[in-house]
Every structure is written in structure tokens, then in C-alpha cells.
């Protein structure tokens, strides 16, 4: 269910976690609140996916105020079960922790950017190695913090799945050894930490991950996988300013006919600045309103039994005749034919 649209974005749940840790190390909101995806209506809504560039910037700000090891430990400490949504429960509710971590790798895009981040699981007889892949263009300290956190998170979730403290056989980090790494020893539960490794990974005994999960219920994993797929399918990726504008416009449209001034106010811009930004992105206010109205009318025709007159009224048209002219212009057909096409019927012209 992962598409190119998800690339370049992370879950808002992961963004909220990053913001929480940024606050803990003393970064004031004015340092990141202006970044794309940080508006409360986007950050607090799990439908939206935050631009990866925003997440990277917050990580970089964090490691300016704290050593990367502190960032790793804080992120892991603040990642209580459920913090990352359905992805967490894929691990803790599977029949075995090993099956859970496989599901987590398969649906890693539900939390992270599928373009730059991933999980790799290597099973070799008595050992299972979970690798974290990060290809983002990010400052070294911040990248180390993210890798360190990822391995700590995997250990924490697997421990929650087994109901006991898991001790890994080995931890490998693609990072230089810090002057002190007591915090990492506590995070990973072992002193066997290799630094300057080619890749970051954490290794467990296969037997530890093959024990039955205490909280597993028959069929629950199937439900959670389906939920993860639906989460990705319904996500609204925010890649840039134009995405932010379109979500604001769509939200305003749900409350009635949107105006330039009302949407500008939502985005904390003047109407003139909003028009200029749209021109910079190769579009105009009227074009964007037309697109939102077209999509709204198409959904109503496909998903409801409302009459054409009712749809015209709800969509801001003077009457059904004006709506029919618009549908003809957009699709070269009539509302009735468009409705039949949406229901799988014949799209021949109708009234």
C-alpha cells in the first residue's frame, strides 16, 4: 500500500515524539513551529504525514542542544507503547515477537519515510539481526541519534512483546564511540556495543524471539496489518507549502464556500501574499478552488444519492444547470453518467 506519495514524509506520531524531545532538551517552539507540518491541525491529526525535511531539521536542532546519545535515550524513553500508533501493536500483539518484528519491517512506512528509512531482518539459525537503514541527507550527529534510537526502540518493543527484559547478543552502531556511553549500555541492556560499524543493527537469540507473545489473540495480527494498510491508504502527505495550502483549502471547503481571505487567515498570511505564493507554485486561487469543488462534487455523485439540485446547492452553484455545465467542462459528460460510472455502470450521457 506504500506509494510514491508517502516518500519524503513521516508519520505525525513520529513528528510529535520528536517535538516532545526537542522541548525536553530546551528548544523553544519558535525554533520549529514555522516549519511545514508543525501547525497544530496537521501535527495533532494522524491523517497527515509530516515532511521529512521538517523531521530532519528538528533532529538537527536537538543534537545542537544535546549529545546524540542523549537524544537516542530520550526518544526511546518517551516512546511508550502506542506512541507510534498501530505500528507498535504489530510487534506486541503478534503470535511471537519474531513474527511481530517481521510485520513491523513490512509496514515500516507507517511511521518512517520509505524513501530514506527501513528495517532489515536477517535470520541466521540461532540469531536474528535487526538492521536500521537510513539514507537521509542529515547532519552526522542527528543521524547517529536516530540510528541509536531505532535500535533502542526495537529492543523496547520486543521486550514489551515478550513481557520480560531482553538482552541482545550484540549492538552495532554506525557512529563514532562517544566519550561515555553508560546511557547506551542502559538503553540496550548490554556492554557489547560495537561503534563505527558499517551499519546499525541489534542481534537477539532466535529462541528469545520465538516464545509465544502473552497478549496475542487469534486473528489480531491480521486486523492490525489491515489497519496499517488503511492508515497508509488514507494518509495525507504534506510535502511542501502547496500541500499545506490544499489541506487548508479543503478544510475550509467542508465548512462552506471558501474565500481567499478566510484561507489566508488559516495560514497566517495576507490574501496578497497567498496569491503570490500560489503564482510561485504555478497555480492560482481560482484554479485551486475549481479543483476542490470538482473533487467534492465527484465524491458526492459517486458516494451519495443526493439529487443534482442538492449537490449544486452544497457546492456553491446557483442551480443544477450551472453544475451540469461544470461537469461537462471537466469530464465531457453529465452528472448522471458520471454517477453511473462511479457505480460501475455505463457512462453514456444522461440527464
C-alpha positions in Angstrom: 0.0 0.0 0.0 3.1 2.3 0.1 3.1 4.7 -2.8 5.4 7.4 -4.0 3.2 9.9 -2.3 4.4 8.7 1.1 8.0 9.2 0.2 9.5 12.3 1.7 7.2 12.2 4.7 7.0 10.6 8.1 4.0 9.9 10.4 2.7 12.8 12.5 3.0 10.5 15.5 6.8 10.3 15.0 6.9 14.1 14.5 5.0 14.6 17.8 7.6 12.4 19.5 10.4 14.5 18.0 8.8 17.7 19.1 8.4 16.4 22.6 12.1 15.5 22.9 13.1 18.9 21.4 11.1 20.6 24.2 12.8 18.3 26.8 16.3 19.5 25.7 15.2 23.1 25.9 14.3 24.0 22.3 11.6 26.7 22.3 8.7 26.3 19.9 9.7 29.4 17.8 12.7 27.3 16.7 10.5 24.8 14.8 6.8 26.0 14.8 7.2 27.7 11.4 8.3 24.5 9.7 5.9 22.8 7.3 3.6 20.3 9.1 4.1 21.9 12.5 0.7 23.6 12.6 -1.5 22.0 15.3 -4.2 21.0 12.8 -1.5 18.9 11.0 0.7 17.8 13.9 -2.2 16.6 16.0 -4.0 14.8 13.3 -2.8 11.2 12.5 -4.1 11.5 8.9 -1.3 13.9 8.0 2.3 12.9 7.3 4.9 15.5 8.1 7.6 16.5 5.6 10.8 14.6 6.2 12.7 17.8 5.9 10.9 19.1 8.9 11.7 16.0 11.0 15.3 16.2 10.0 15.5 19.8 11.0 14.1 19.1 14.4 16.6 16.2 14.9 19.4 18.6 13.9 18.2 21.2 16.3 18.0 18.6 19.1 21.6 17.5 18.7 22.7 21.1 18.8 21.3 21.2 22.4 22.1 17.6 23.4 24.6 14.9 22.5 23.3 12.3 20.1 23.3 9.6 22.8 21.0 11.8 25.0 18.7 12.2 22.0 18.6 8.5 21.4 17.8 7.7 25.1 15.2 10.4 25.4 13.4 9.3 22.2 13.3 5.7 23.4 12.2 6.7 26.9 9.3 8.8 25.6 8.2 6.1 23.2 5.7 4.3 25.4 3.5 1.7 23.8 1.0 3.3 21.4 3.1 6.4 20.8 3.7 5.3 17.2 0.2 4.1 16.7 -0.7 0.8 15.1 3.0 0.1 14.2 3.7 -0.5 17.9 1.0 -3.1 18.3 2.1 -5.0 15.2 5.1 -6.1 17.3 3.5 -6.6 20.7 0.3 -8.4 19.5 1.7 -10.9 17.0 1.8 -14.7 18.0 5.6 -14.3 18.6 7.9 -11.3 18.8 9.7 -12.6 15.7 6.5 -12.5 13.7 5.8 -9.1 15.1 9.1 -7.6 14.1 8.6 -9.0 10.6 5.3 -7.2 10.4 6.9 -4.1 11.7 9.5 -4.2 9.0 6.9 -4.8 6.3 4.9 -1.8 7.5 7.7 0.5 8.5 6.4 3.2 6.2 3.5 3.6 8.6 6.0 5.6 10.8 9.0 6.5 8.8 10.0 7.8 5.3 10.0 4.8 3.0 12.4 6.7 0.7 15.2 7.0 3.3 14.5 4.7 6.2 13.9 1.0 6.5 14.3 -2.2 8.6 16.2 -5.3 7.6 15.8 -8.6 9.3 18.4 -11.3 8.9 17.7 -14.7 10.4 20.6 -17.0 10.7 19.8 -20.1 12.7 20.2 -19.1 16.3 20.5 -15.4 15.7 18.1 -12.7 14.5 19.7 -9.4 13.5 17.5 -6.3 13.0 19.2 -3.6 11.0 18.2 0.0 10.6 18.8 1.7 7.3 19.0 5.5 7.0 19.9 7.2 3.7 18.7 10.7 4.6 20.9 13.7 3.9 21.2 14.6 7.6 23.9 16.0 9.9 26.1 13.2 11.3 25.2 13.8 15.0 21.4 13.8 14.2 21.8 10.7 12.1 23.6 8.9 14.9 20.8 9.9 17.3 18.2 8.5 15.0 20.0 5.2 14.5 20.7 4.9 18.2 17.1 5.5 19.0 15.8 3.0 16.4 17.8 0.1 17.9 16.7 1.0 21.4 13.1 1.2 20.2 13.3 -2.3 18.7 14.6 -3.7 21.9 11.9 -2.0 24.0 9.0 -3.2 21.8 10.3 -6.7 21.7 10.7 -6.7 25.4 7.1 -5.5 25.8 6.0 -8.3 23.4 7.8 -11.0 25.5 6.9 -9.4 28.8 10.5 -9.6 30.0 13.8 -7.7 29.7 15.6 -8.9 26.5 19.4 -8.8 26.4 20.8 -8.6 22.9 23.8 -10.6 21.8 25.3 -7.6 20.2 24.6 -4.0 19.1 26.4 -2.4 16.2 26.3 1.4 15.6 27.3 3.4 12.5 28.7 6.1 14.8 31.9 7.1 16.5 32.3 6.0 20.1 31.2 8.8 22.4 33.5 9.7 25.4 31.0 7.9 27.7 28.3 5.5 26.7 26.7 4.5 30.0 23.4 5.7 28.7 23.6 3.5 25.7 24.5 0.5 27.8 21.4 1.1 29.8 19.3 1.6 26.7 20.5 -1.6 25.0 20.9 -3.7 28.2 24.4 -4.8 27.2 28.0 -3.6 27.1 28.6 -5.4 23.9 28.3 -2.4 21.7 30.4 -2.0 18.5 31.0 1.5 17.2 32.0 2.7 13.7 30.2 -0.3 12.3 29.3 -0.4 8.5 25.6 -0.4 9.5 23.5 -0.1 12.6 21.9 -3.3 13.9 20.9 -5.2 17.1 21.1 -9.0 17.4 19.0 -11.3 19.5 18.8 -15.1 20.2 16.2 -16.6 17.9 14.9 -18.6 20.8 14.1 -15.3 22.7 12.0 -14.0 19.8 10.2 -17.3 19.1 8.5 -17.5 22.5 4.7 -17.0 22.4 3.6 -13.4 23.0 1.5 -13.3 26.2 -1.1 -10.8 24.8 -1.5 -12.4 21.4 -5.1 -13.1 20.2 -6.1 -15.3 17.3 -6.6 -13.1 14.2 -5.4 -9.9 15.8 -2.3 -9.6 13.7 -4.4 -9.8 10.5 -6.7 -7.0 11.8 -3.6 -4.8 12.7 -2.0 -5.4 9.3 -5.2 -4.3 7.6 -5.4 -1.2 9.9 -1.8 -0.3 8.9 -2.7 -0.6 5.3 -5.7 1.6 5.8 -3.6 4.1 7.7 -1.2 4.4 4.7 -4.1 4.5 2.2 -5.9 7.3 3.9 -2.8 9.3 4.8 -2.4 12.9 3.6 1.2 13.5 2.8 2.5 17.1 3.3 5.5 17.5 1.1 5.6 21.3 0.6 3.8 24.6 1.0 1.3 23.8 -1.8 0.2 20.6 0.1 -0.3 22.7 3.2 -2.4 25.2 1.3 -4.5 22.5 -0.3 -5.3 20.9 3.0 -6.3 24.3 4.4 -8.5 24.9 1.4 -10.2 21.5 1.6 -10.9 22.1 5.3 -12.4 25.5 4.6 -14.5 24.0 1.8 -16.0 21.5 4.2 -17.5 24.4 6.1 -19.0 26.1 3.1 -17.8 28.2 0.2 -14.1 29.1 1.0 -12.9 32.7 0.4 -9.4 33.9 -0.3 -9.3 35.9 2.9 -10.6 33.0 5.1 -8.0 30.6 3.8 -5.2 33.2 4.1 -6.2 33.7 7.7 -6.0 30.0 8.4 -2.4 30.0 7.0 -1.5 33.2 8.9 -0.9 35.1 5.6 -2.3 38.1 3.9 -4.5 37.5 0.9 -2.0 39.2 -1.4 0.9 37.0 0.0 -1.2 33.9 -0.5 -1.9 34.8 -4.1 1.7 35.5 -4.7 2.8 32.1 -3.2 0.2 30.3 -5.4 1.7 32.1 -8.5 5.2 31.0 -7.4 3.9 27.4 -7.4 2.4 27.7 -10.9 -1.3 27.9 -9.9 -4.0 30.4 -9.0 -6.7 30.7 -6.4 -9.5 30.2 -8.9 -7.8 27.0 -10.3 -7.4 25.5 -6.8 -11.0 26.3 -5.8 -12.2 24.7 -9.0 -10.2 21.6 -8.3 -11.5 21.2 -4.8 -15.1 21.8 -6.0 -14.7 19.3 -8.8 -13.3 16.6 -6.4 -16.1 17.4 -3.9 -18.8 17.1 -6.5 -17.4 13.9 -7.9 -17.3 12.3 -4.4 -20.9 13.3 -3.8 -22.0 11.8 -7.2 -20.2 8.6 -6.5 -20.8 8.1 -2.8 -24.3 9.6 -2.2 -27.8 9.5 -3.7 -28.2 13.3 -3.4 -30.0 14.9 -6.3 -28.1 17.1 -8.7 -30.0 20.1 -7.3 -28.9 19.3 -3.7 -25.3 18.8 -4.8 -25.4 22.1 -6.7 -26.6 23.9 -3.5 -24.0 22.2 -1.4 -21.2 23.1 -3.8 -21.9 26.8 -4.2 -23.5 26.7 -7.7 -26.6 28.8 -8.5 -28.6 25.9 -9.8 -28.4 22.4 -11.3 -27.9 23.8 -14.8 -24.7 25.6 -13.7 -23.4 22.3 -12.1 -24.2 20.4 -15.3 -22.2 22.9 -17.3 -19.2 22.5 -14.9 -19.3 18.6 -15.1 -19.5 18.8 -18.9 -16.4 21.1 -18.9 -14.5 18.8 -16.5 -15.4 15.4 -17.8 -17.2 15.9 -21.1 -20.3 14.1 -19.8 -23.3 14.7 -17.5 -23.7 14.2 -13.7 -26.0 11.2 -14.3 -23.4 9.5 -16.5 -20.6 10.3 -14.1 -22.6 8.8 -11.2 -23.3 5.6 -13.2 -19.6 5.4 -14.0 -18.7 5.7 -10.3 -21.1 2.9 -9.5 -19.5 0.7 -12.2 -22.3 1.3 -14.7 -22.3 2.5 -18.3 -21.0 6.1 -18.6 -23.2 7.0 -21.5 -24.6 10.5 -21.4 -27.7 11.0 -19.3 -29.8 13.8 -17.9 
